[in-house]
């Protein structure tokens, strides 16, 4: 069964009891036990809910994993997975991860004795060199946020297995439609379902899938114990978004590829980061391990004054903290997604004051080009004034 069909007719297609074409929202906090000696599948909604179970089964099915889990946010999913580790453990982490991931690793988990070393995971030899006797896991984000670096998942996951480490992959940018890390050797895959999976800027959610049942049982203990679960109505919204994932992502990705090519030729744009460009250093690697390049790209202007003029002039895209929605979203990583990262750390990762991230939505591409062109023209005027002043 192909992916588009699985989205509609997979595990969450029809309610098995009523035949409803949409899984019901079970808005219940607790469940009656008809026989205390034979407890039912559900007892308390933190531990399990039929709507949440349907979503969890759906994402496990799509990722090709054993167990799926739905959390109250992407960071709740990431944080819960990190709680699989213990005091004294060490992690090797992609250096240009999402700012929220960087924050919890450097500001919170260090208080519990869990340490991380950030490396350029596009170079597998650096990953292996960073492994210590206390290393227990490797955490990857590919393509990375916001500079779109690509890690060779098959190679790095093999390194993890060689050393007996857990391999964890944030798959938010590509979703299970374009990339399935578990099939490439990963142990756990994570999503901010707020983004492409939900897809409509109307729900905050996180998902995780484990490769095997044993690891799933460990993660369930954490999910149930800490209780950062996704509510029933939000689970329903995510499942609704899943149904159109392929169609949305294909359309947005097609537009992103065209916009990336167009941006490379625009005055004032110093660099475009997009794996679909043949000039991207990991372009062919991305084509080998994924079936698409996704709808997120970044581009760099000269600096903060040009960025401010650009954002002041742009009209169509949302200027917001997020991505992966039906509407295009422009983000300023230095002050949004990576604001929690120290300036020197951002600079080392190429997250400059001139970097802009664009998540391409479903607008007509010609309308987007016209709007971006006039915003770039506004940025160019600022650059000319700055140059003449010097």
N, C-alpha and C positions, 0 to 999 in steps of 0.2 A: 504494500500500500504506500503510495507516494505521500510526501509531507503535507501537501495541501489537503488531501483526503483525511489524513490522520488528525489534522487540526479540527476537522468538522465531525468526524465519525470515530474518533479514538475513544479513550476511556471516559471522557466527560460529555459525549455527544447527546445522549438521551437519558432521562431519568428512568431507572430500571423499574421503579414502582408504579409511576403514573404514566410513563411514556411521554412526559413533557419534553419539548425540544430544548428547554433550558433547565439546567440543574436548579432545584429550588434553593432559596435562601433560608436556611434553618436558623432563624433568629432566636436561638435558645441558649441559655447559660448552663442548664443542667438537664438531665434526661432520667425519666422514671425507670426504675429497675423492677421488672415484673417478678423476678425471683432472685432474692439476695444470694442464693447459692449458685446461680447461673447469671452472673452480671452480663449486661449487654455490651455491644461494641463500644457504645458511647456512654460516658457517665457525667463528665464535666467538660465544658467547652474548651478550657485551656488544654486539656489532654487530647481532645478530638472533637471534631464537628463534621457532619456529613458534607457540608458545602466545601469546607477546607480540605477534607479528604479527597473530594473529586478533583480539586485543583492540584493537590499534591500527587495524585496518581497520574494526572495529565502531564505534568512537567517531567515526572520520572519516565513516562512513556516516550515523550518527545526527545529527551536527552539520552535515552537508552540506559537508564540507571535502575537500581534496585529500589530505592526509597526516595521520595520527594518530600520537601518541607516548605511550608509557607509561613513567612515571618512578617512582622508589622512594618518593616522597611528593608531596603537593601543593606543598610548598616546593621540592622538587627540580625540579618542572615550572616553577614561577615563576622560580626562580633560573636555570634553563637558558634560558628565554625572555629574561631580562634580559641574558644573555651574548651575545645578538645585537647588543648595543650596545657601543660602544668608548669609550675614554678621551676626555673632552671632550664627550661627548654629554649631552644634557639631556632629562629626561622630565617630562611633566605627569601628575600622579597624583591619583586621587580622594582627598580628604583623610581620609576615614574608612575606609581599607582595613584588612584584617586585620592584627593586630599583627605577625605574622611577616613580612608583606610590608613593613610600615613599618620593621621592624628591619633587614632586608637592604638596603633602600634607604638608610638613614641610618647604619648601622654598618659595612657591608661594601662596597657598591658605591662609596661616596664615596672609599674608599682606592684605587680604580682609576680615579678621575676621572670617574665617572658621577654626575650630580647630578639631583635631583628637586625639583620644586615641587609642593606639595600644595594643591589648590584644591577648592572646592565644585563638583563637576562637574554638579550638578543645574542649575547656571547656565551654559549654553554660552558666554555672553559672557565669563565668567571664565576658561574654558578657553582661548579664543582670545587673551585678553589675556596669558595666562601663556606663550604660545609665544615663544621666542627664536630667534635665528639658529642656535643650536646644538641646538635641540630636534629630537629624532629619533623620539619616540614619545609616545603617550597611553595610560595604563594606567587601566582602569576596573574598578570592582567594583559591580555593580548587580543586585539590591538590596544595599546595603552592609552590612557587618558591624561593629557590631551594631545600628545605628540605622535600618536599612532605608530608606535614601535611594535614590531611583530616578533614574538618569541617562538622558536621552533618547539612546539608542544611535544611532539613525539620524542625528540632528543632529550629535552629537559625532564620529561616524565620518566624516561628510561634511566636518567641519572638518579632521580628520586628513588626509583625501585631498586637500583643497584646499591644504594646506601640505606635502604629500609625506611625511607621517609614518605610522609604523606604529601601528595601533590594536589594543590588546590588552584582552580582557575576561575577568575571572574570573567564570565562570558556575556556580560551585559551588552556590549556594542554589537555583537553578531547574532545572539540568540541561538537556540538549537536549530533554527532553520539554516543558517549559514555555517555554523561551526559546532561540532559535538566533541568537546575535550575528553569525555570519558572513553570515546572510541579511539582516542589517540594516546591513552594510557593514564589519564588523570584519575584521581581517587574521588574528588569532590568538585562539583561545578556550582557556581554561585551566579545569581542574577539580581540586579535591581529591577524588579518587575514594574516599577514605576515608569520605566523607560519604554523600550520598544514592545515588550510583551503586553503591558497594559495599553500603552500607545495613545492615550487620549487626554493626558494631563489631568486626570480626575481621580487617581488613586495612588497611594504610597504603599509599596509592597516589596518584599524580598523573597527569593526562592533559593533553595539549595537542593542538590541531588547527590546521593552517594552511589558509588560504583557497586557496593555490595551490602548485604543485609547486616553484617556485623557492624560495619561503620555506621550504617543507618540507625541501628539500635543505640549506639553511643550518642549520635546526634539527637535522637528522639528524647533521650534522657535529659539533655541540655534544653531542648525546646520546651519540654513539659515542665522541667524544673524552674526555668527562668521565666517562662510564660510570655515571651515576646512574639505571640502568635498573631496571625492575620485574622481580622474579624470576618464574619460570614458574608456580609454585604460586599466588602472589599474583595473577598475571594471570587464572588460572582462577577464583579467588574473585571477582574484579571482574566477570568475564563472567557468573558465576552470579548475582551481585547485579543485573546489568543486566536479566536476564530478568523480574524482578518489579518493575522501577522504576516503571512506570506505575501498577500496582495499589497499590503502597506509597505513592507520592507523592500519588495521588488521595485515598486514605483519610486520610493524615496532614494533607493540606491542608484537607480538609473539617473535620476536628477543630480544626485551628489557627484557621480562620475563626470557628468557634463559640466557642472559648476566648477569642479576641481580643475578641469582642463581650461575652462574660461578664465578662472582666477589667475592661473599661471601667466596669462598674457596681459593682465591688468596693471597699468602703471601704479606704483606705490605698494604693490604686493611683493614683499621680499621673498617669501617662500610659502609653498602650499604643502601641507602634510595630508596625504591621502594614499592609502595602500593601493588604490586602483590606478594610480599614475605609474607608468612604466619607469619613471625616474625614482620611484620610492625604493630605498635600498633592500627592502624585504618584499617587494612586489611579487616575485615568483614564489617565494616561500608561502605567502598568503594564499596564492592560487592553489598551492599543493595541499594545504591543510584546511582550507575553507572553501565553500562554494560561492562566496560573495564577498565584496569589500565593505559592505555596510553603508550607512547614510550619514556618518559623522566624518567631518574633515576639519582641519584647522588651517589658519593662514596668518602670516605675520606682517604687520605694518611696522613703520619705523620706530614708533614709541607711543607713550601714553597720550600725548596731545592728539596724535592722529587717530588713535582708538576712540578718544572722547568725541571727536568730531564725527567719526563714523557712526558711533552709537546714537549720537544726537540726531543724525540725519536719517537713519534707517527707519522704514515705516512698516513693512510687512512682517518680518519675523518677530516673535516674542523676544525680548531681551530678558533672560530669566536663568535661574539655576535649575537646569534639567536638560533632558535631551530625549529623543526617541518618540516624539509625539506626531500627531497628524499635522500640526502646524510647525513650520520651521522655527528653531530656537537658536538665538545667538547668545553666547556666554563669554564672559571675560574671566578666564581661569585665574588670573592673578588676584582678583577680588571676589571670585565666586567659588568655583569647585576646589581651588587650591589655596584659598586665603589662609587656611590654617597652617600651611607649610611656610617655614621661614624663608625670607627673601633669598638668602644665599643658597638654600636648598632648591628653590624654584629655578634660580639662575643656572645652577649646575645641571638641571634637567631640561633646559631649553624653554622653560615657561617664563618668557620675558614679558615686559610690560606692553609689548606690541602684539602679543599673541591673542587671537580670537578663535573661538571654537564655534562651528556651525553644524547643527543637526538639521538635516534637510527634511522637510515635511512633504505635503502633498499639493502644495500650490503649483500653479502653472510655472514652468521653469523660466519662460520668457518674462513673466511678471517679476520673478525673483531677480533675474539678471538686471532688469531696469532699475529696481530698487537698490540693489547692491552697487550698481554702477554710480548712481547719484550719491550714495553714501561714501563710496571711495573717492568721488570727485571732491566731496566736502573735506575728506581727510587730506587729499592732495593740496588743497588750498592752504590748510594749516601748515603742511610741510613746506610749501613755497614761502609762506610768511616767516617761518622759522629759519629757513635757509637764507632769506634776504636780510634778516636781522643779524645774522652772523657775518 
